[in-house]
Amino acid sequence: MNPLPACGVVLAACLAGAALGQETASTGVPVASARAAAPSYVIGVKDSLSIDVFDVPSLGETAVVDNTGYIDMPLIGQVAAAGRTPNELSLEIAAALSAKYMKDPIVTVSVKDAASKKITVDGEVTQPGMYEITPGTTLTQVVALAKGPDQVADAHHVSIIRGTGAAKTVTVYDLEDIRDGKAVDPQVQANDIVVVDSSGTRKFVRDFGSVISFLGWWHP
C-alpha cells in the first residue's frame, strides 16, 4: 500500500492551515471577525458626548459638539470632534493631554445623545416628533416612523425643509406617486424637517362633522 497519497493530503491540510494562520496574523484579526466588523459611529454637530479621563474625575465631562464641529476640553481647549469616531476622538484628546499635562492618559469617549442623526416630522401625521435616522433612510420611512399620515393629511404635498437662512431649501413630494413607483423615494438627511400638509377638504369634513356631533349633543 502506497503511503504517499495520505502524506500528500496531510501536507496539503497543513499548508492550508499555515496560509490561514498567516492571513490572520498579518491582519491581527481572524478573517471571520474582520468581515463581521461594523463601521463605527461618526460624531456629528450637536451630538452630546461623555468624556472620561481615567483616574482624573475633574477632567471628565459632558460636551456638546458646537455648530463648527468642536468641543471645549479643560486644559487643552477646543478639539475637533465632528467627522471622527469616538475612538479617534479619544486618541486625539489623550495625545493632547500627554503632550503637556499627563503621562499616558486613558481617555474614553462615548455618545450620550446622537442629535446629529435626528430628524423632525411635523404636520398631519399621527405622532409628530423627533426621530433618529440611519444613513439611507427615506421619506416614506420617516413618515412611517411618525405612525403615518393622519385622517386629514394631504399625501400629495409633503415637504422636506433642509438647511437654515439663505441656504434653506423646501422640496415638495407626492407620497402617492412614490408608493405607486412613479417617483423616487428621496433619502432624508440629519436635521431635515418633514412636514405633511393638510387637505382642506378633509379638514373641512372633519371639522364639520365635529360641529354636527356637538349640535346633536346640545339639542337632543
N, C-alpha and C positions, 0 to 999 in steps of 0.2 A: 504494500500500500504506500503510495507516494505522499509524504507529509507536506510537500511544497505548497499545494493549494491552500491548506489550512493556515500555513505560516503566512501566505500572501494575504489572506483575509484578516488575520490578526494585525499584520503590519499596516494594512490599509486603514483599519479602525484606529490604530494608534496615531497614524499620520493625520487622520481627520480630527481626532481629539486634540492633537497638538495644534492644528491650524485654528480650531475654535478657541482654544485657550489663548493663542497668540492674539486673535482678534479681540478677545475680552480684555487681555492685558493692555493692548495698545490704546483702547478707549478708556480703560479704567472702570467700565460699567458693563455688566452682562448684556449681550445683544438683545435679549427679550425685554429687559428693563429699559434699555435705551429707546426702543421702538415705542414703548408704552408711555414714555415720559410726556407729560402735558406741558404746554407753554406756560410760562409764569405770567402772573398778572402784571400789567404795566400801569404804573401810577399816573393819575391824571389831575387836572386842575380841580380844586375844591374837595379832593379826597381828604379824609381825616385819617392821620397816621398815628400809631402808637410807637414811640421810640424809647427803647430801654438800653441803658448802658450798665452792664453787669457790675454789681458791687458799688455803683455810684448813683444812688437814688436821686440826688439833686439834678442830675442831667437827664433823667427820664421825664418825658412829657408827651402830651398830645399836640400834634401840629397839623394845621390845615394848609394844604397847598394853595398858594395865592394865585391870582389870575396870570401872573408871569411864570408860574411853574416852580416857584421857590418856597422853601420853608425857612424859618428862623430857628437856629440852634444856639443854646448857651455856649459861650466861649468862642465858637467858630463862626457865628453869624449866619449869613444866607447860604443855603445849599440847594442846588438844582435837584428837584425831585421828579417833576413830570417827565414822562418818557422813559423812566428807569423802573426796573423791578425792585421789590422790597429788598432783595438780597444785594443788588447793585448799590442801592442807596445805603444799606448797612455798611458795606465795604468803604464807600466814599466818606461817610461820617467817621468811621474808625480810622481811616488814613489821615483825615484832618486833625482828629484828636491826638493821634500818636505823633504827629509831626511836631507838636509844640507842648502838649499838656500831659499825655499819659503814655504808659508803656503797654503795648499790646491790648488795647481796649476791645471788649467783646460787645458789639452793638447789634441789637435786634430791632428790625422794623417790621411792623405788621399793619395791615389796612383795617381800620375800625369801621369806616363808612365809605363805600365806593360811590361817592356823589357824582364823580365824572362819568359814571356808567348808567346814569338815570335819565329818564325822560318823563315829561308831563303829558298826561292825557286829560283833556277837558272837553266841555261842551255836553252834547247829548249822548252820553254813554252811561251805562248802568252804575259804574263805580269809578268816578273821576279820581285822579291822584297821580302820585309819582311812582314810577315802576323802574326796576333795574333791568337793563338790557344787556345782551351779549353781542359780540360782533356778528353781523349778518341778519339781525332782527329786522323784520319788515313791518310795513304799515298795518297790514291786516293782523299781524301777530300782536302788535301793541294794542290795537283796538280790542282784540280778544282778551288780552290781559285785564282790560278795564271792563270785562264781562259783556262786551259787545254794545252796539248801539241801543238806545232806549226806544220807547214807542213813538216818539216824535222826531227822531233823528232823520236827517236827510243824507242818506248814504251816497248821494251823488255829489256831495260837497263836503269833503274832508280835507282840512288844510294841515300842512306841515310848516310851522314857523321856525326858521333857523337863523341864528345869529342875533346880534343886537345893533341898535343905532343904524348907521349908514350901511352896515353890512347885512342888515336883516333882510331875509327873503321869505316870501309866502308863496307856496306852491299848492294848488288845489288838485285833489284826486277824486276819482269816482270809484267807490268801493265795489259797486255792482259790476262795473267794467272789469275791475281787477279779478273779481270772483269768477266772471264769465270767460276769463282768459283774453279779453280784448285789450287789456292794458297790463303793463309790467307792475308787479308789486314792489314799490321802491323800498330800499333799505333806509332805516332811520338812523340818526346819529345821537350820541350823548348830548343832553341839554336841548334837544329839539322839543317843541311844543306841538302836540297834535290836537286839533280842535275839530270836533264833529258838529256841523251846523244843525239847526233845527228846521224841520219842514213847516212852513207857515200853515199849510192846510191841515196837517196832522195836529199841530199845536192848537189850531182853532177848534178842531173837533174835540180834542181832549178838554180844552177849557170850557167849551160849550156844554159838553157832557157833564162837567163838574157843576156848572150853573144849574142845569136841569135837575141834577140829583139834589142840589141844595134846595131848589124851589119845591121839589117833591117832598123833601123832609119838612120844609117850613109850612107848606099847605097840604096837609094830608087829605 
